[in-house]
Amino acid sequence: MNGNNDVDILVIGASPAGIMAARSAALNGASVVLIERKKDIGHPPHPANTFFKFMMDRSGEPILDDYVINRLRGMKIISPNGSTVEIETPGFFIDRQRFDTHYKHELIKAGVDIRTGVDALAVLRTDDRCKTSTSSGTILSGIVIAADGIQSGTAARMGLKTTRYPNDIAWAMEAEVKAPGIGEPDMFEYYIGNHSPGWKSTYSPKGGDSATLGVYARRHGRDVSVFFDQWLDKFSRIKGYNIDDIEIIGEKITGGDPIATLPKQMIADGFMVTGGAAGQSGIGYGMWAGKTCGEVAAQAIASGNVSKKQLGEYPKRWKKEFANEYLIGRVGLETVRKMTDKEIDTVLSVFAGRDLSGLNGSPVVQGIKTGLFIAYHKPSALWAYRALLRRK
């Protein structure tokens, strides 16, 4: 920490998006301070510890052996009656603390002033400067970037409505578990249905005798422990374990995923929002957003113009890259949330055991191809999609 409290850009929150925003801004010539309320970046570690290669590829960042614990062949999507769709796409179980520590060193190399154990209390915009009150003093900056996670306190205090559906966060509970051979399968498994309403129950093999189990539920409040307990019982029966043989290691971790919230307001004069704080779900996607946010912020500082109009290049780029993908994702999640288990079984049975390699292209093209695929193989299954029209 260099102690300079008058800088070009202040980043609040060391999320993947915040880290990338700080690094990108510094590499583009801005002086940057990053503050993080935790005592150290990566400690305690964030529960998000899996991703797929195609997602990280969007960020432009390499995947390093230093933080990879287990490499998986892809994913299985499983319906309530057991219909299974296998998708081969390289996936990774990571040590999140090592991942964050790697990027902490990247920040240091870029010249970012990192200040941990510091909480942002208030942000005030006056003339052409932002005045941010923190738990360790006041910081002046040309731009403030909020990257402090879902339900961002900073963005809310600035009066921004960062997401279109703020009440649609998928609240989660996850735990590391141990049992003989539980970490040996080579695919992530995602179970959809009313046992985890609105999203999924997860099984992520870590290797050997370790894995994580989790639930993500929407519109059932922040406490999803009931769904987790039900999932643990269901999982043990599916896999043939005695539930007493599955040991939960450490504490259950809670959090949220803004996957269905959809980004809305990302900028104001001298102010930007990125990552989960802006409804940008996923490690790789959040890193892309943070990198773009930091680059645009540094360019605005260099131009001497940090107005909302000048910063508009950031949401413009994001919309071009991701808007259709996120919108189609929300429509899909809403359809699943409103479907009965029987309807989910019907739809997944169309894809189970079939070659899905042709369902590629942009999100819009994929959606069209998927509809045609169902119409060709089982036209009656299209009726299940009427669920989207239900009021629920």
Kinemage of the C-alpha trace (Angstrom):
@kinemage 1
@onewidth
@group {chain A} dominant
@subgroup {mainchain}
@vectorlist {calphas} color= white
{ca met a 1} P 0.000 0.000 0.000
{ca asn a 2} L 1.463 3.344 -1.017
{ca gly a 3} L -0.928 5.505 1.000
{ca asn a 4} L -2.025 7.683 -1.931
{ca asn a 5} L -5.636 8.724 -1.344
{ca asp a 6} L -6.051 10.717 -4.573
{ca val a 7} L -6.079 8.362 -7.548
{ca asp a 8} L -7.544 7.957 -11.006
{ca ile a 9} L -9.694 4.906 -10.274
{ca leu a 10} L -10.961 3.242 -7.109
{ca val a 11} L -12.200 -0.353 -7.413
{ca ile a 12} L -14.402 -1.652 -4.608
{ca gly a 13} L -14.315 -5.435 -4.205
{ca ala a 14} L -11.750 -8.083 -5.186
{ca ser a 15} L -14.198 -10.286 -7.075
{ca pro a 16} L -12.863 -11.757 -10.352
{ca ala a 17} L -14.507 -8.827 -12.151
{ca gly a 18} L -13.031 -6.324 -9.694
{ca ile a 19} L -9.564 -7.809 -9.986
{ca met a 20} L -9.710 -7.691 -13.774
{ca ala a 21} L -11.068 -4.135 -13.760
{ca ala a 22} L -8.212 -2.977 -11.521
{ca arg a 23} L -5.532 -4.786 -13.516
{ca ser a 24} L -6.892 -3.660 -16.884
{ca ala a 25} L -7.132 -0.027 -15.776
{ca ala a 26} L -3.584 -0.073 -14.383
{ca leu a 27} L -2.170 -1.709 -17.513
{ca asn a 28} L -3.856 1.036 -19.534
{ca gly a 29} L -2.049 3.764 -17.610
{ca ala a 30} L -4.369 4.704 -14.736
{ca ser a 31} L -3.396 4.907 -11.071
{ca val a 32} L -5.602 2.393 -9.251
{ca val a 33} L -6.530 1.550 -5.669
{ca leu a 34} L -8.474 -1.638 -4.983
{ca ile a 35} L -10.143 -2.056 -1.597
{ca glu a 36} L -11.491 -5.343 -0.256
{ca arg a 37} L -13.362 -5.907 2.997
{ca lys a 38} L -11.762 -9.338 3.573
{ca lys a 39} L -8.465 -9.449 5.438
{ca asp a 40} L -6.757 -10.829 2.357
{ca ile a 41} L -7.678 -11.530 -1.249
{ca gly a 42} L -8.770 -15.162 -1.470
{ca his a 43} L -9.165 -15.678 2.260
{ca pro a 44} L -11.624 -16.880 3.212
{ca pro a 45} L -12.125 -18.338 -0.279
{ca his a 46} L -15.250 -17.685 -2.336
{ca pro a 47} L -17.481 -20.762 -2.865
{ca ala a 48} L -17.504 -20.414 -6.684
{ca asn a 49} L -14.856 -22.990 -7.582
{ca thr a 50} L -15.813 -24.553 -10.928
{ca phe a 51} L -15.908 -23.371 -14.511
{ca phe a 52} L -15.837 -24.607 -18.089
{ca lys a 53} L -13.146 -23.855 -20.643
{ca phe a 54} L -15.568 -22.202 -23.068
{ca met a 55} L -16.491 -19.692 -20.354
{ca met a 56} L -12.913 -18.872 -19.387
{ca asp a 57} L -11.997 -18.570 -23.065
{ca arg a 58} L -14.306 -15.565 -23.226
{ca ser a 59} L -12.136 -13.812 -20.631
{ca gly a 60} L -8.973 -14.293 -22.659
{ca glu a 61} L -7.197 -15.628 -19.580
{ca pro a 62} L -5.178 -18.893 -19.585
{ca ile a 63} L -6.180 -21.766 -17.296
{ca leu a 64} L -3.212 -22.641 -15.079
{ca asp a 65} L -2.233 -25.917 -13.434
{ca asp a 66} L -1.279 -23.903 -10.341
{ca tyr a 67} L -4.899 -23.683 -9.200
{ca val a 68} L -6.615 -26.601 -11.000
{ca ile a 69} L -7.529 -29.474 -8.659
{ca asn a 70} L -9.461 -31.683 -11.074
{ca arg a 71} L -10.097 -31.704 -14.821
{ca leu a 72} L -13.441 -33.064 -15.974
{ca arg a 73} L -14.706 -34.239 -19.341
{ca gly a 74} L -17.918 -32.232 -19.312
{ca met a 75} L -21.356 -32.174 -17.728
{ca lys a 76} L -24.471 -34.260 -17.311
{ca ile a 77} L -27.897 -32.619 -17.109
{ca ile a 78} L -30.319 -34.952 -15.357
{ca ser a 79} L -34.122 -34.767 -15.159
{ca pro a 80} L -36.254 -35.867 -12.182
{ca asn a 81} L -36.817 -39.349 -13.665
{ca gly a 82} L -33.136 -39.785 -14.531
{ca ser a 83} L -33.117 -38.879 -18.229
{ca thr a 84} L -29.552 -37.761 -18.832
{ca val a 85} L -28.016 -35.451 -21.403
{ca glu a 86} L -24.216 -35.631 -21.651
{ca ile a 87} L -22.285 -32.659 -23.003
{ca glu a 88} L -18.565 -33.021 -23.560
{ca thr a 89} L -16.868 -29.712 -22.824
{ca pro a 90} L -13.721 -29.429 -20.686
{ca gly a 91} L -14.474 -28.409 -17.088
{ca phe a 92} L -12.331 -27.570 -14.097
{ca phe a 93} L -12.592 -27.836 -10.325
{ca ile a 94} L -10.264 -25.177 -8.920
{ca asp a 95} L -8.682 -24.215 -5.636
{ca arg a 96} L -10.340 -20.821 -5.352
{ca gln a 97} L -7.828 -19.480 -2.831
{ca arg a 98} L -4.919 -20.282 -5.167
{ca phe a 99} L -6.855 -18.792 -8.086
{ca asp a 100} L -7.408 -15.528 -6.221
{ca thr a 101} L -3.814 -15.478 -4.963
{ca his a 102} L -2.546 -15.845 -8.539
{ca tyr a 103} L -4.523 -12.787 -9.571
{ca lys a 104} L -3.433 -10.903 -6.474
{ca his a 105} L 0.143 -11.263 -7.755
{ca glu a 106} L -1.032 -10.098 -11.185
{ca leu a 107} L -2.431 -6.952 -9.552
{ca ile a 108} L 0.851 -6.289 -7.793
{ca lys a 109} L 2.778 -6.691 -11.064
{ca ala a 110} L 0.399 -4.217 -12.728
{ca gly a 111} L 1.054 -1.640 -10.000
{ca val a 112} L -2.362 -1.724 -8.325
{ca asp a 113} L -2.452 -0.440 -4.742
{ca ile a 114} L -4.263 -3.230 -2.844
{ca arg a 115} L -5.859 -2.422 0.513
{ca thr a 116} L -7.513 -5.299 2.336
{ca gly a 117} L -9.623 -5.202 5.468
{ca val a 118} L -11.180 -1.967 4.170
{ca asp a 119} L -14.917 -1.464 3.757
{ca ala a 120} L -16.559 1.163 1.531
{ca leu a 121} L -19.099 3.199 3.515
{ca ala a 122} L -20.343 5.891 1.131
{ca val a 123} L -19.601 7.411 -2.273
{ca leu a 124} L -20.288 11.068 -3.042
{ca arg a 125} L -19.923 12.582 -6.509
{ca thr a 126} L -18.866 16.240 -6.474
{ca asp a 127} L -17.951 18.145 -9.627
{ca asp a 128} L -15.464 15.911 -11.473
{ca arg a 129} L -14.363 13.765 -8.504
{ca cys a 130} L -15.699 10.912 -6.397
{ca lys a 131} L -15.234 11.066 -2.652
{ca thr a 132} L -15.408 7.591 -1.088
{ca ser a 133} L -15.595 7.213 2.683
{ca thr a 134} L -14.036 3.956 3.843
{ca ser a 135} L -13.346 2.286 7.170
{ca ser a 136} L -9.746 3.526 6.910
{ca gly a 137} L -10.254 7.046 5.577
{ca thr a 138} L -11.410 8.972 2.526
{ca ile a 139} L -10.259 8.255 -1.030
{ca leu a 140} L -10.666 10.711 -3.918
{ca ser a 141} L -10.854 9.339 -7.443
{ca gly a 142} L -11.953 10.227 -10.936
{ca ile a 143} L -13.960 7.021 -11.261
{ca val a 144} L -15.323 4.469 -8.802
{ca ile a 145} L -15.890 0.899 -10.007
{ca ala a 146} L -18.207 -1.197 -7.825
{ca ala a 147} L -17.373 -4.902 -7.972
{ca asp a 148} L -18.632 -5.834 -4.522
{ca gly a 149} L -20.885 -8.722 -5.496
{ca ile a 150} L -24.601 -9.413 -5.774
{ca gln a 151} L -26.827 -6.872 -4.074
{ca ser a 152} L -24.010 -4.329 -4.256
{ca gly a 153} L -24.263 -1.905 -1.362
{ca thr a 154} L -22.147 0.620 -3.235
{ca ala a 155} L -24.338 0.645 -6.342
{ca ala a 156} L -27.494 0.844 -4.245
{ca arg a 157} L -26.151 3.879 -2.368
{ca met a 158} L -25.463 5.523 -5.737
{ca gly a 159} L -29.106 4.997 -6.702
{ca leu a 160} L -28.423 2.567 -9.555
{ca lys a 161} L -30.814 -0.260 -10.358
{ca thr a 162} L -28.165 -2.629 -11.611
{ca thr a 163} L -30.433 -5.566 -12.524
{ca arg a 164} L -33.842 -5.947 -14.170
{ca tyr a 165} L -34.993 -8.737 -11.857
{ca pro a 166} L -33.254 -8.133 -8.510
{ca asn a 167} L -35.498 -10.592 -6.669
{ca asp a 168} L -34.515 -13.457 -8.963
{ca ile a 169} L -31.134 -14.263 -7.457
{ca ala a 170} L -30.559 -18.005 -7.177
{ca trp a 171} L -29.673 -18.433 -3.511
{ca ala a 172} L -27.272 -21.255 -2.883
{ca met a 173} L -25.883 -23.607 -0.275
{ca glu a 174} L -22.870 -25.812 -0.902
{ca ala a 175} L -20.717 -28.174 1.125
{ca glu a 176} L -17.592 -30.213 0.571
{ca val a 177} L -18.273 -33.880 1.225
{ca lys a 178} L -16.205 -37.030 1.590
{ca ala a 179} L -17.127 -40.632 0.866
{ca pro a 180} L -15.350 -43.555 -0.817
{ca gly a 181} L -14.867 -42.786 -4.526
{ca ile a 182} L -17.244 -39.806 -4.533
{ca gly a 183} L -14.740 -37.631 -6.409
{ca glu a 184} L -13.855 -40.131 -9.137
{ca pro a 185} L -16.505 -39.468 -11.874
{ca asp a 186} L -15.263 -37.375 -14.789
{ca met a 187} L -18.306 -35.163 -15.337
{ca phe a 188} L -20.098 -32.484 -13.368
{ca glu a 189} L -23.721 -33.444 -12.721
{ca tyr a 190} L -26.582 -30.938 -12.685
{ca tyr a 191} L -30.017 -32.132 -11.584
{ca ile a 192} L -33.019 -30.005 -12.497
{ca gly a 193} L -36.542 -30.219 -11.150
{ca asn a 194} L -38.703 -29.061 -8.273
{ca his a 195} L -36.290 -30.497 -5.707
{ca ser a 196} L -34.278 -27.328 -6.416
{ca pro a 197} L -36.873 -24.912 -7.836
{ca gly a 198} L -35.825 -22.468 -10.499
{ca trp a 199} L -32.311 -23.731 -11.115
{ca lys a 200} L -30.360 -26.835 -10.093
{ca ser a 201} L -28.792 -29.231 -7.603
{ca thr a 202} L -25.114 -29.881 -8.248
{ca tyr a 203} L -22.549 -32.646 -7.835
{ca ser a 204} L -18.961 -31.588 -8.545
{ca pro a 205} L -16.319 -34.343 -8.291
{ca lys a 206} L -13.090 -33.034 -6.797
{ca gly a 207} L -11.092 -36.234 -7.248
{ca gly a 208} L -10.548 -39.276 -5.029
{ca asp a 209} L -12.925 -39.283 -2.082
{ca ser a 210} L -13.909 -35.593 -2.253
{ca ala a 211} L -16.651 -33.639 -4.003
{ca thr a 212} L -19.002 -30.737 -3.436
{ca leu a 213} L -22.789 -30.868 -3.351
{ca gly a 214} L -24.912 -27.765 -3.775
{ca val a 215} L -28.360 -26.373 -4.429
{ca tyr a 216} L -29.414 -23.201 -6.219
{ca ala a 217} L -33.058 -22.183 -5.773
{ca arg a 218} L -34.979 -19.124 -6.904
{ca arg a 219} L -37.958 -17.371 -5.296
{ca his a 220} L -37.796 -19.385 -2.084
{ca gly a 221} L -35.840 -16.951 0.085
{ca arg a 222} L -32.181 -16.827 1.019
{ca asp a 223} L -32.316 -19.828 3.347
{ca val a 224} L -32.226 -22.878 1.076
{ca ser a 225} L -31.060 -25.309 3.758
{ca val a 226} L -34.256 -27.379 3.424
{ca phe a 227} L -33.511 -27.973 -0.247
{ca phe a 228} L -29.895 -28.823 0.559
{ca asp a 229} L -30.878 -31.427 3.152
{ca gln a 230} L -33.339 -32.954 0.690
{ca trp a 231} L -30.661 -33.011 -2.007
{ca leu a 232} L -28.144 -34.734 0.279
{ca asp a 233} L -30.695 -37.447 1.023
{ca lys a 234} L -31.680 -37.802 -2.650
{ca phe a 235} L -28.054 -37.880 -3.774
{ca ser a 236} L -27.143 -40.644 -1.322
{ca arg a 237} L -30.006 -42.785 -2.629
{ca ile a 238} L -29.163 -42.118 -6.310
{ca lys a 239} L -25.510 -43.053 -5.832
{ca gly a 240} L -26.089 -45.975 -3.476
{ca tyr a 241} L -24.455 -44.447 -0.412
{ca asn a 242} L -25.669 -44.786 3.137
{ca ile a 243} L -26.257 -41.164 4.095
{ca asp a 244} L -24.178 -41.687 7.238
{ca asp a 245} L -21.206 -42.551 5.007
{ca ile a 246} L -21.203 -39.068 3.451
{ca glu a 247} L -19.208 -36.733 5.689
{ca ile a 248} L -19.663 -32.979 5.399
{ca ile a 249} L -16.270 -31.265 5.710
{ca gly a 250} L -16.249 -27.891 7.420
{ca glu a 251} L -19.157 -25.476 7.280
{ca lys a 252} L -21.812 -25.251 4.617
{ca ile a 253} L -21.223 -22.203 2.428
{ca thr a 254} L -24.020 -19.900 1.343
{ca gly a 255} L -24.178 -17.358 -1.436
{ca gly a 256} L -26.083 -16.349 -4.529
{ca asp a 257} L -25.926 -16.446 -8.314
{ca pro a 258} L -27.414 -13.543 -10.330
{ca ile a 259} L -27.770 -15.736 -13.431
{ca ala a 260} L -31.444 -14.832 -14.036
{ca thr a 261} L -31.400 -11.181 -12.915
{ca leu a 262} L -30.197 -9.566 -16.194
{ca pro a 263} L -27.945 -6.479 -16.085
{ca lys a 264} L -29.626 -3.087 -16.301
{ca gln a 265} L -27.784 0.074 -15.172
{ca met a 266} L -23.991 -0.307 -15.297
{ca ile a 267} L -22.831 3.314 -15.353
{ca ala a 268} L -23.399 6.850 -14.113
{ca asp a 269} L -21.169 9.934 -14.205
{ca gly a 270} L -17.832 8.778 -12.777
{ca phe a 271} L -19.284 5.464 -11.632
{ca met a 272} L -19.292 1.910 -13.058
{ca val a 273} L -20.550 -1.484 -11.891
{ca thr a 274} L -19.179 -4.869 -12.926
{ca gly a 275} L -19.397 -8.595 -12.140
{ca gly a 276} L -22.043 -9.983 -9.827
{ca ala a 277} L -22.862 -6.446 -8.721
{ca ala a 278} L -24.112 -5.854 -12.282
{ca gly a 279} L -25.876 -9.212 -12.646
{ca gln a 280} L -22.991 -10.604 -14.726
{ca ser a 281} L -22.940 -14.245 -13.648
{ca gly a 282} L -19.995 -16.638 -13.939
{ca ile a 283} L -16.264 -16.331 -13.265
{ca gly a 284} L -15.157 -16.133 -16.903
{ca tyr a 285} L -17.961 -13.814 -18.003
{ca gly a 286} L -17.377 -11.577 -14.996
{ca met a 287} L -13.671 -11.388 -15.822
{ca trp a 288} L -14.455 -10.314 -19.396
{ca ala a 289} L -16.776 -7.625 -18.063
{ca gly a 290} L -14.208 -6.430 -15.523
{ca lys a 291} L -11.433 -6.283 -18.087
{ca thr a 292} L -13.617 -4.245 -20.454
{ca cys a 293} L -14.815 -1.996 -17.633
{ca gly a 294} L -11.248 -1.227 -16.543
{ca glu a 295} L -10.109 -0.502 -20.079
{ca val a 296} L -12.976 1.912 -20.735
{ca ala a 297} L -12.411 3.582 -17.358
{ca ala a 298} L -8.713 4.158 -18.079
{ca gln a 299} L -9.528 5.606 -21.491
{ca ala a 300} L -12.052 7.972 -19.920
{ca ile a 301} L -9.467 9.149 -17.380
{ca ala a 302} L -6.935 9.753 -20.168
{ca ser a 303} L -9.493 11.797 -22.110
{ca gly a 304} L -10.381 13.915 -19.084
{ca asn a 305} L -14.058 13.042 -19.528
{ca val a 306} L -15.677 10.574 -17.087
{ca ser a 307} L -19.287 11.375 -17.942
{ca lys a 308} L -21.935 8.694 -18.294
{ca lys a 309} L -21.853 9.229 -22.051
{ca gln a 310} L -18.101 8.647 -22.197
{ca leu a 311} L -18.355 5.500 -20.055
{ca gly a 312} L -21.181 4.199 -22.261
{ca glu a 313} L -18.701 2.233 -24.350
{ca tyr a 314} L -18.595 -0.356 -21.546
{ca pro a 315} L -22.295 -1.382 -21.550
{ca lys a 316} L -22.289 -1.071 -25.338
{ca arg a 317} L -19.538 -3.676 -25.634
{ca trp a 318} L -21.134 -5.897 -23.014
{ca lys a 319} L -24.496 -5.907 -24.787
{ca lys a 320} L -22.886 -6.782 -28.106
{ca glu a 321} L -21.020 -9.697 -26.533
{ca phe a 322} L -23.531 -11.127 -24.064
{ca ala a 323} L -27.014 -9.579 -24.122
{ca asn a 324} L -28.676 -12.264 -26.267
{ca glu a 325} L -26.971 -15.042 -24.344
{ca tyr a 326} L -28.156 -13.771 -20.964
{ca leu a 327} L -31.688 -13.108 -22.218
{ca ile a 328} L -32.053 -16.591 -23.688
{ca gly a 329} L -30.600 -18.018 -20.471
{ca arg a 330} L -33.228 -16.239 -18.411
{ca val a 331} L -36.047 -17.441 -20.662
{ca gly a 332} L -34.738 -20.981 -20.299
{ca leu a 333} L -34.491 -20.748 -16.517
{ca glu a 334} L -37.963 -19.242 -16.233
{ca thr a 335} L -39.364 -22.052 -18.374
{ca val a 336} L -37.721 -24.686 -16.179
{ca arg a 337} L -38.930 -22.926 -13.024
{ca lys a 338} L -42.539 -23.061 -14.235
{ca met a 339} L -42.425 -26.596 -15.612
{ca thr a 340} L -43.658 -29.624 -13.712
{ca asp a 341} L -41.191 -32.443 -13.152
{ca lys a 342} L -43.080 -34.470 -15.753
{ca glu a 343} L -42.643 -31.726 -18.348
{ca ile a 344} L -38.918 -31.508 -17.593
{ca asp a 345} L -38.666 -35.288 -18.034
{ca thr a 346} L -40.429 -35.035 -21.389
{ca val a 347} L -38.124 -32.341 -22.752
{ca leu a 348} L -34.857 -33.916 -21.579
{ca ser a 349} L -35.877 -37.312 -22.916
{ca val a 350} L -35.710 -35.815 -26.422
{ca phe a 351} L -31.993 -35.058 -26.037
{ca ala a 352} L -30.891 -38.062 -23.954
{ca gly a 353} L -28.491 -40.317 -25.837
{ca arg a 354} L -28.518 -38.240 -29.023
{ca asp a 355} L -25.700 -36.464 -30.841
{ca leu a 356} L -25.991 -32.782 -29.918
{ca ser a 357} L -22.881 -31.575 -31.762
{ca gly a 358} L -25.029 -29.824 -34.367
{ca leu a 359} L -26.639 -27.512 -31.796
{ca asn a 360} L -23.905 -24.916 -32.110
{ca gly a 361} L -23.648 -21.288 -33.174
{ca ser a 362} L -24.702 -18.045 -31.498
{ca pro a 363} L -27.237 -18.193 -28.637
{ca val a 364} L -30.053 -17.206 -31.011
{ca val a 365} L -29.028 -19.814 -33.567
{ca gln a 366} L -28.707 -22.437 -30.829
{ca gly a 367} L -32.234 -21.624 -29.662
{ca ile a 368} L -33.647 -22.028 -33.160
{ca lys a 369} L -31.754 -25.262 -33.745
{ca thr a 370} L -32.938 -26.652 -30.413
{ca gly a 371} L -36.569 -25.959 -31.283
{ca leu a 372} L -36.172 -27.644 -34.671
{ca phe a 373} L -34.394 -30.583 -33.031
{ca ile a 374} L -37.330 -31.150 -30.669
{ca ala a 375} L -39.873 -30.703 -33.475
{ca tyr a 376} L -38.084 -33.341 -35.531
{ca his a 377} L -37.518 -35.962 -32.835
{ca lys a 378} L -40.576 -35.507 -30.604
{ca pro a 379} L -42.975 -32.724 -31.641
{ca ser a 380} L -45.286 -33.356 -28.676
{ca ala a 381} L -42.497 -32.275 -26.317
{ca leu a 382} L -42.869 -28.705 -27.578
{ca trp a 383} L -46.123 -28.481 -25.598
{ca ala a 384} L -44.066 -28.512 -22.392
{ca tyr a 385} L -42.801 -25.038 -23.288
{ca arg a 386} L -46.259 -23.603 -22.694
{ca ala a 387} L -45.100 -23.507 -19.084
{ca leu a 388} L -43.387 -20.178 -19.852
{ca leu a 389} L -46.813 -18.560 -20.212
{ca arg a 390} L -47.987 -19.649 -16.769
{ca arg a 391} L -48.338 -17.103 -14.013
{ca lys a 392} L -46.153 -18.523 -11.295
